[in-house]
Amino acid sequence: MKTSKDASDPLERLGFIGLGNMGGAIALRLQRAGYPMTVLDLDNEKMQGLANYGAAIAATPKEVAERSTIVLVSLQPNDVEKVACGENGIAAANKDGLVFVDLSSTAPELAIRVSEFLRARGIDMLDAPVSGADIGATNGHLTIFVGGNYPAYQRCLPVLQHVGHMVTYLGKNGNGQIGKRINQMMQAMSELAIYEGLLLAKKTGLDLKMFARAASGGCAQSWRLDELVDNVFNKGDKTYKLGTRPGRSGNALKMAEKLGLNLEGAKAAEQIFSRHGWHVVINFDSDDIPDPA
């Protein structure tokens, strides 16, 4: 298999499946970068939006694969295996040299299983989950955690660099998903630090808005705190929601338990946000923040 191709090579053709908020923004950036593209989504309107910029439309994942040299997907976890390995899926194309890049956030075990199934049919796979929200997809500032064979990573790197400002190879298949899960756990702990810091600031009588701005310039600076300050000071938002989802810290905690690790900070974040229904709303108009339940 060739290890690299230039984006201007007319033989380098991209397929993209899953044109939701994240996937649609990524696909559009890649198309604007000059890659010929074939797209597929359940929503015809979303496909037509890309077609208006020159993309071809396919009816099945197999058809996408047949028209492409690299196929990227951004899907719900339950849909990845069906699209890759199911009837009329990517594997059905039996296209030697194709690379399948899964940008979705799934289980490491799923990434390994799908990669083995595809590799037996001459198709390589990268699990490459992303972090950075919809805005990161739009402006190309995503962080991408990559697992898979290194030659496939080298080949896909020029493509991924159009949407990720930080694209990092972490080793074998499944490692990309492991990296993403740990990153999600660390984000949950960062949100817990912001919540408890602002809670203490409120109790001591500090102005929450001004304290948040001050903290964002110090050692407590984080991506989430920067976003909070930007939303409040530059966009004029009156409230800001800190929050996570059950799996964000829970998945990492399950991995830690299997390895015999007791991650007390991650457990605290999981417990506190679960008591608040997985989100805490800060009202900067009234300096109000919910007390611990």
LOKE-474360 format. One record per residue (C-alpha): residue in three letters; y, x, z. Coordinates in Angstrom, 2 decimals, padded with zeros to 5 digits, always signed. Each point is the difference from the previous one (the first is absolute). Layout:
{type = ala y = Y x = X z = Z};
...
//
This chain:
{type = met y = +000.00 x = +000.00 z = +000.00};
{type = lys y = +003.49 x = +001.20 z = -000.77};
{type = thr y = +001.95 x = +000.81 z = +003.12};
{type = ser y = +003.53 x = -000.65 z = -001.21};
{type = lys y = +002.03 x = -001.79 z = -002.64};
{type = asp y = +003.68 x = -000.21 z = -000.67};
{type = ala y = +001.73 x = -003.39 z = +000.35};
{type = ser y = +001.28 x = +000.36 z = -003.55};
{type = asp y = -003.55 x = +000.40 z = -001.38};
{type = pro y = -000.58 x = -003.13 z = -002.12};
{type = leu y = -003.66 x = +000.01 z = +001.10};
{type = glu y = +000.99 x = -000.48 z = +003.67};
{type = arg y = -000.06 x = -003.75 z = +000.44};
{type = leu y = +000.38 x = -001.83 z = +003.30};
{type = gly y = -001.53 x = -003.25 z = +001.15};
{type = phe y = +001.42 x = -001.87 z = +002.98};
{type = ile y = -001.67 x = -002.88 z = +001.84};
{type = gly y = +001.81 x = -001.91 z = +002.75};
{type = leu y = +003.69 x = -000.66 z = -000.62};
{type = gly y = +001.13 x = -001.24 z = +003.40};
{type = asn y = +003.18 x = +001.19 z = +001.72};
{type = met y = -001.35 x = +003.53 z = +000.39};
{type = gly y = -002.17 x = +000.24 z = -003.09};
{type = gly y = +002.54 x = -001.58 z = -002.31};
{type = ala y = +002.68 x = +002.46 z = +001.06};
{type = ile y = -002.34 x = +002.97 z = -000.44};
{type = ala y = -001.17 x = -001.18 z = -003.42};
{type = leu y = +003.58 x = -000.47 z = -001.18};
{type = arg y = +000.98 x = +003.53 z = +001.08};
{type = leu y = -002.97 x = +001.45 z = -001.87};
{type = gln y = +000.76 x = -001.99 z = -003.11};
{type = arg y = +003.63 x = +001.12 z = +000.08};
{type = ala y = -001.28 x = +003.58 z = +000.29};
{type = gly y = -001.42 x = -000.39 z = -003.49};
{type = tyr y = -003.69 x = -000.64 z = +000.60};
{type = pro y = -001.73 x = -002.49 z = -002.34};
{type = met y = -001.31 x = -002.71 z = +002.31};
{type = thr y = -002.43 x = -002.90 z = +000.13};
{type = val y = +000.38 x = -002.42 z = +002.91};
{type = leu y = -002.00 x = -002.74 z = +001.69};
{type = asp y = +000.88 x = -002.49 z = +002.73};
{type = leu y = -000.96 x = -003.55 z = +000.93};
{type = asp y = +003.66 x = -000.98 z = -000.43};
{type = asn y = +000.82 x = -000.26 z = -003.71};
{type = glu y = +003.72 x = +000.10 z = +000.75};
{type = lys y = -000.32 x = +003.40 z = +001.65};
{type = met y = -001.93 x = +001.36 z = -002.96};
{type = gln y = +002.58 x = -001.37 z = -002.39};
{type = gly y = +002.73 x = +001.80 z = +001.93};
{type = leu y = -001.69 x = +003.33 z = -000.82};
{type = ala y = -000.81 x = -001.12 z = -003.53};
{type = asn y = +003.72 x = -000.50 z = -000.57};
{type = tyr y = +000.33 x = +003.76 z = +000.53};
{type = gly y = -002.80 x = +000.79 z = -002.43};
{type = ala y = -003.21 x = -000.24 z = +002.05};
{type = ala y = -003.17 x = -001.43 z = -001.51};
{type = ile y = -001.77 x = -002.82 z = +001.86};
{type = ala y = -003.75 x = -000.01 z = +000.68};
{type = ala y = -002.33 x = -002.81 z = +001.01};
{type = thr y = -002.46 x = +001.97 z = +002.18};
{type = pro y = -000.16 x = +003.26 z = +001.94};
{type = lys y = -002.59 x = +001.21 z = -002.53};
{type = glu y = +002.51 x = -000.51 z = -002.79};
{type = val y = +002.64 x = +001.91 z = +001.95};
{type = ala y = -002.43 x = +002.89 z = +000.44};
{type = glu y = -000.96 x = +000.03 z = -003.67};
{type = arg y = +003.66 x = +000.38 z = -000.99};
{type = ser y = +000.90 x = +002.61 z = +002.63};
{type = thr y = -000.66 x = +003.56 z = +001.11};
{type = ile y = +001.20 x = -000.62 z = +003.57};
{type = val y = -000.19 x = -003.41 z = +001.69};
{type = leu y = +002.06 x = -000.64 z = +003.13};
{type = val y = -000.43 x = -003.05 z = +002.23};
{type = ser y = +002.06 x = -001.48 z = +002.83};
{type = leu y = -002.12 x = -002.77 z = +001.48};
{type = gln y = -001.04 x = -001.81 z = +003.14};
{type = pro y = -002.88 x = +001.89 z = +001.66};
{type = asn y = -002.55 x = -002.71 z = -000.76};
{type = asp y = +000.74 x = +000.17 z = -003.73};
{type = val y = -000.41 x = +003.75 z = -000.58};
{type = glu y = -003.79 x = +000.16 z = -000.24};
{type = lys y = -000.17 x = -003.09 z = -002.23};
{type = val y = +002.57 x = +001.42 z = -002.41};
{type = ala y = -001.64 x = +003.42 z = -000.04};
{type = cys y = -003.70 x = -000.83 z = +000.08};
{type = gly y = -000.38 x = -003.72 z = -000.76};
{type = glu y = -000.73 x = -001.88 z = -003.19};
{type = asn y = +002.49 x = +001.03 z = -002.69};
{type = gly y = +001.35 x = +002.56 z = +002.47};
{type = ile y = +001.15 x = +003.56 z = -000.53};
{type = ala y = -003.56 x = +001.36 z = +000.15};
{type = ala y = -001.13 x = -002.34 z = -002.79};
{type = ala y = +002.10 x = +002.01 z = -002.45};
{type = asn y = -002.42 x = +002.95 z = +000.43};
{type = lys y = +002.84 x = +002.26 z = -001.05};
{type = asp y = -000.71 x = +003.63 z = +000.74};
{type = gly y = +003.09 x = +001.92 z = +001.11};
{type = leu y = +001.88 x = -003.03 z = +001.30};
{type = val y = +001.71 x = +000.37 z = +003.40};
{type = phe y = +000.33 x = -003.00 z = +002.33};
{type = val y = +002.88 x = +000.30 z = +002.50};
{type = asp y = -000.05 x = -002.47 z = +002.88};
{type = leu y = +003.47 x = -000.32 z = +001.54};
{type = ser y = -001.21 x = -002.75 z = +002.34};
{type = ser y = -000.56 x = +000.44 z = +003.73};
{type = thr y = -003.72 x = -000.49 z = +000.64};
{type = ala y = -002.79 x = +001.29 z = +002.22};
{type = pro y = -001.05 x = +003.64 z = -000.51};
{type = glu y = -003.60 x = -001.21 z = -000.34};
{type = leu y = +001.01 x = -002.25 z = -002.89};
{type = ala y = +001.72 x = +002.88 z = -001.78};
{type = ile y = -003.15 x = +002.12 z = +000.29};
{type = arg y = -002.28 x = -002.81 z = -001.19};
{type = val y = +002.14 x = -000.88 z = -003.01};
{type = ser y = +000.53 x = +003.65 z = -000.94};
{type = glu y = -003.76 x = +000.64 z = -000.02};
{type = phe y = -000.64 x = -003.10 z = -002.11};
{type = leu y = +002.61 x = +001.01 z = -002.55};
{type = arg y = -000.93 x = +003.66 z = -000.10};
{type = ala y = -003.56 x = -000.94 z = -000.97};
{type = arg y = +001.55 x = -001.58 z = -003.08};
{type = gly y = +002.17 x = +002.95 z = -000.97};
{type = ile y = +003.17 x = -001.33 z = +001.65};
{type = asp y = +001.83 x = +001.99 z = +002.67};
{type = met y = +001.96 x = -001.60 z = +002.82};
{type = leu y = +002.88 x = +000.81 z = +002.30};
{type = asp y = +000.71 x = -002.05 z = +003.10};
{type = ala y = +003.79 x = +000.31 z = +000.17};
{type = pro y = +001.52 x = -002.50 z = +002.44};
{type = val y = +003.77 x = -000.02 z = +000.21};
{type = ser y = +002.60 x = -000.28 z = +002.76};
{type = gly y = +003.67 x = -000.80 z = -000.38};
{type = ala y = +000.26 x = -003.78 z = -000.51};
{type = asp y = +001.30 x = -001.81 z = -003.08};
{type = ile y = +003.26 x = +001.96 z = -000.04};
{type = gly y = -001.96 x = +003.25 z = -000.18};
{type = ala y = -001.93 x = -001.32 z = -003.00};
{type = thr y = +003.21 x = -000.98 z = -001.73};
{type = asn y = +001.84 x = +003.30 z = +000.51};
{type = gly y = -003.02 x = +002.31 z = -000.30};
{type = his y = +000.06 x = +001.14 z = +003.63};
{type = leu y = -003.53 x = -000.93 z = +001.00};
{type = thr y = -002.28 x = +002.23 z = +002.01};
{type = ile y = -003.48 x = +000.15 z = -001.54};
{type = phe y = -003.15 x = +001.11 z = +001.85};
{type = val y = -002.63 x = +001.14 z = -002.50};
{type = gly y = -003.75 x = +000.40 z = +000.34};
{type = gly y = -002.44 x = +000.91 z = -002.79};
{type = asn y = -000.99 x = +002.85 z = -002.28};
{type = tyr y = +002.71 x = +002.63 z = -000.35};
{type = pro y = -000.09 x = +000.17 z = -003.83};
{type = ala y = +000.61 x = -003.76 z = -000.14};
{type = tyr y = +002.88 x = +000.44 z = +002.45};
{type = gln y = +001.52 x = +002.73 z = -002.17};
{type = arg y = -000.27 x = -002.19 z = -003.05};
{type = cys y = +001.62 x = -003.03 z = +001.66};
{type = leu y = +002.67 x = +001.92 z = +001.95};
{type = pro y = +002.69 x = -000.20 z = -002.74};
{type = val y = -000.49 x = -003.78 z = -000.08};
{type = leu y = +000.09 x = -000.41 z = +003.78};
{type = gln y = +003.11 x = +002.16 z = +000.31};
{type = his y = +001.97 x = -002.62 z = -001.94};
{type = val y = -000.45 x = -002.39 z = +002.94};
{type = gly y = -000.59 x = +002.30 z = +002.98};
{type = his y = +002.40 x = +002.58 z = +001.38};
{type = met y = -002.87 x = +001.27 z = +002.17};
{type = val y = -003.44 x = +000.08 z = -001.63};
{type = thr y = -002.56 x = +001.83 z = +002.14};
{type = tyr y = -003.63 x = +000.86 z = -000.73};
{type = leu y = -002.13 x = -000.48 z = +003.12};
{type = gly y = -003.47 x = +000.81 z = -001.32};
{type = lys y = -003.02 x = -002.12 z = -000.84};
{type = asn y = -000.11 x = -003.73 z = -000.77};
{type = gly y = +000.80 x = -002.06 z = +003.07};
{type = asn y = +002.40 x = +002.57 z = +001.43};
{type = gly y = +002.99 x = -001.66 z = -001.63};
{type = gln y = -000.80 x = -003.22 z = +001.83};
{type = ile y = -000.56 x = +001.87 z = +003.25};
{type = gly y = +003.42 x = +001.65 z = -000.36};
{type = lys y = +001.65 x = -003.36 z = -000.63};
{type = arg y = -001.63 x = -001.56 z = +003.05};
{type = ile y = +001.17 x = +002.79 z = +002.26};
{type = asn y = +003.49 x = -000.29 z = -001.49};
{type = gln y = +000.01 x = -003.74 z = +000.78};
{type = met y = -000.99 x = +000.72 z = +003.59};
{type = met y = +002.84 x = +002.50 z = +000.32};
{type = gln y = +002.45 x = -002.54 z = -001.41};
{type = ala y = -001.10 x = -002.56 z = +002.60};
{type = met y = +000.63 x = +002.54 z = +002.75};
{type = ser y = +003.42 x = +000.79 z = -001.49};
{type = glu y = +000.88 x = -003.69 z = +000.11};
{type = leu y = -001.16 x = -000.16 z = +003.61};
{type = ala y = +002.32 x = +002.92 z = +000.84};
{type = ile y = +002.95 x = -001.81 z = -001.62};
{type = tyr y = -000.82 x = -003.23 z = +001.81};
{type = glu y = -000.29 x = +001.59 z = +003.44};
{type = gly y = +003.05 x = +002.22 z = -000.55};
{type = leu y = +002.17 x = -002.98 z = -000.95};
{type = leu y = -001.47 x = -002.04 z = +002.86};
{type = leu y = +001.06 x = +002.70 z = +002.47};
{type = ala y = +003.40 x = +000.28 z = -001.68};
{type = lys y = +000.50 x = -003.76 z = +000.45};
{type = lys y = -000.96 x = +000.13 z = +003.68};
{type = thr y = +002.47 x = +002.81 z = +000.65};
{type = gly y = +002.83 x = -001.85 z = -001.75};
{type = leu y = +000.30 x = +002.09 z = -003.17};
{type = asp y = +001.11 x = -001.59 z = -003.25};
{type = leu y = -003.25 x = -000.22 z = -001.98};
{type = lys y = +001.63 x = +000.51 z = -003.38};
{type = met y = +001.91 x = +003.09 z = +001.03};
{type = phe y = -002.92 x = +001.46 z = +001.92};
{type = ala y = -002.31 x = -000.42 z = -003.02};
{type = arg y = +002.50 x = +001.86 z = -002.17};
{type = ala y = +000.25 x = +002.82 z = +002.53};
{type = ala y = -003.78 x = +000.29 z = +000.39};
{type = ser y = -000.50 x = +000.15 z = -003.77};
{type = gly y = +002.02 x = +003.22 z = -000.04};
{type = gly y = -002.05 x = +001.64 z = +002.73};
{type = cys y = -003.57 x = +001.15 z = +000.51};
{type = ala y = -001.23 x = -003.61 z = +000.09};
{type = gln y = +000.96 x = -000.45 z = -003.68};
{type = ser y = -002.67 x = -001.72 z = -002.09};
{type = trp y = -000.30 x = -001.82 z = -003.32};
{type = arg y = -000.13 x = -003.37 z = +001.80};
{type = leu y = +003.02 x = +000.77 z = +002.18};
{type = asp y = +001.96 x = +001.14 z = -003.05};
{type = glu y = -000.87 x = -003.28 z = -001.72};
{type = leu y = +001.15 x = -001.97 z = +003.05};
{type = val y = +003.36 x = +001.80 z = +000.11};
{type = asp y = +000.50 x = -000.36 z = -003.75};
{type = asn y = -000.74 x = -003.73 z = +000.09};
{type = val y = +002.34 x = -000.64 z = +002.90};
{type = phe y = +002.91 x = +002.31 z = -000.84};
{type = asn y = -000.05 x = +000.06 z = -003.80};
{type = lys y = -001.54 x = -003.35 z = -000.91};
{type = gly y = +001.48 x = -002.02 z = +002.83};
{type = asp y = -003.27 x = -001.42 z = +001.33};
{type = lys y = +000.25 x = -001.66 z = +003.41};
{type = thr y = -003.69 x = +000.28 z = +000.85};
{type = tyr y = -002.79 x = +002.46 z = -000.61};
{type = lys y = -003.72 x = -000.59 z = +000.32};
{type = leu y = -002.28 x = +002.66 z = +001.40};
{type = gly y = -003.58 x = -000.81 z = -000.71};
{type = thr y = -003.46 x = +000.98 z = -001.02};
{type = arg y = -003.24 x = -001.70 z = -000.97};
{type = pro y = -003.28 x = -000.01 z = +001.91};
{type = gly y = -001.66 x = +002.48 z = -002.34};
{type = arg y = +002.77 x = +002.57 z = -000.01};
{type = ser y = -000.90 x = +001.57 z = +003.31};
{type = gly y = -003.36 x = -001.75 z = +000.36};
{type = asn y = -001.63 x = +001.75 z = -002.96};
{type = ala y = +000.97 x = +003.42 z = +001.30};
{type = leu y = -001.18 x = -000.93 z = +003.49};
{type = lys y = -003.42 x = -000.92 z = -001.40};
{type = met y = -000.22 x = +003.39 z = -001.71};
{type = ala y = +001.02 x = +001.72 z = +003.22};
{type = glu y = -002.64 x = -001.85 z = +002.03};
{type = lys y = -002.72 x = +001.15 z = -002.41};
{type = leu y = +001.21 x = +003.57 z = +000.51};
{type = gly y = +000.16 x = -000.33 z = +003.78};
{type = leu y = +003.81 x = +000.11 z = +000.17};
{type = asn y = +002.05 x = -002.08 z = +002.42};
{type = leu y = +003.41 x = -000.55 z = -001.62};
{type = glu y = +001.98 x = -001.56 z = +002.84};
{type = gly y = +003.31 x = -000.19 z = -001.87};
{type = ala y = -001.53 x = -001.85 z = -002.96};
{type = lys y = -001.74 x = -002.37 z = +002.40};
{type = ala y = +003.32 x = -000.72 z = +001.71};
{type = ala y = +001.69 x = -000.80 z = -003.31};
{type = glu y = -002.87 x = -002.30 z = -000.96};
{type = gln y = +000.11 x = -001.85 z = +003.32};
{type = ile y = +003.77 x = -000.40 z = +000.20};
{type = phe y = +000.54 x = -001.22 z = -003.56};
{type = ser y = -003.00 x = -002.33 z = +000.23};
{type = arg y = +001.59 x = -001.66 z = +003.05};
{type = his y = +003.15 x = -000.60 z = -002.05};
{type = gly y = -001.85 x = -001.49 z = -002.95};
{type = trp y = +000.22 x = +003.34 z = -001.86};
{type = his y = +003.78 x = +000.09 z = -000.29};
{type = val y = +003.10 x = +000.41 z = +002.16};
{type = val y = +003.38 x = -001.27 z = -001.25};
{type = ile y = +003.10 x = +001.85 z = +001.24};
{type = asn y = +003.24 x = -001.98 z = -000.11};
{type = phe y = +002.92 x = +002.40 z = -000.24};
{type = asp y = +002.58 x = -002.80 z = +000.20};
{type = ser y = -001.02 x = -000.84 z = +003.55};
{type = asp y = -001.64 x = +003.31 z = +000.97};
{type = asp y = -003.19 x = -001.95 z = +000.55};
{type = ile y = -003.50 x = +001.44 z = -000.13};
{type = pro y = -003.13 x = -001.70 z = +001.37};
{type = asp y = -001.28 x = +001.30 z = +003.32};
{type = pro y = -003.62 x = +001.12 z = +000.26};
{type = ala y = -002.30 x = -003.01 z = +000.40};
//
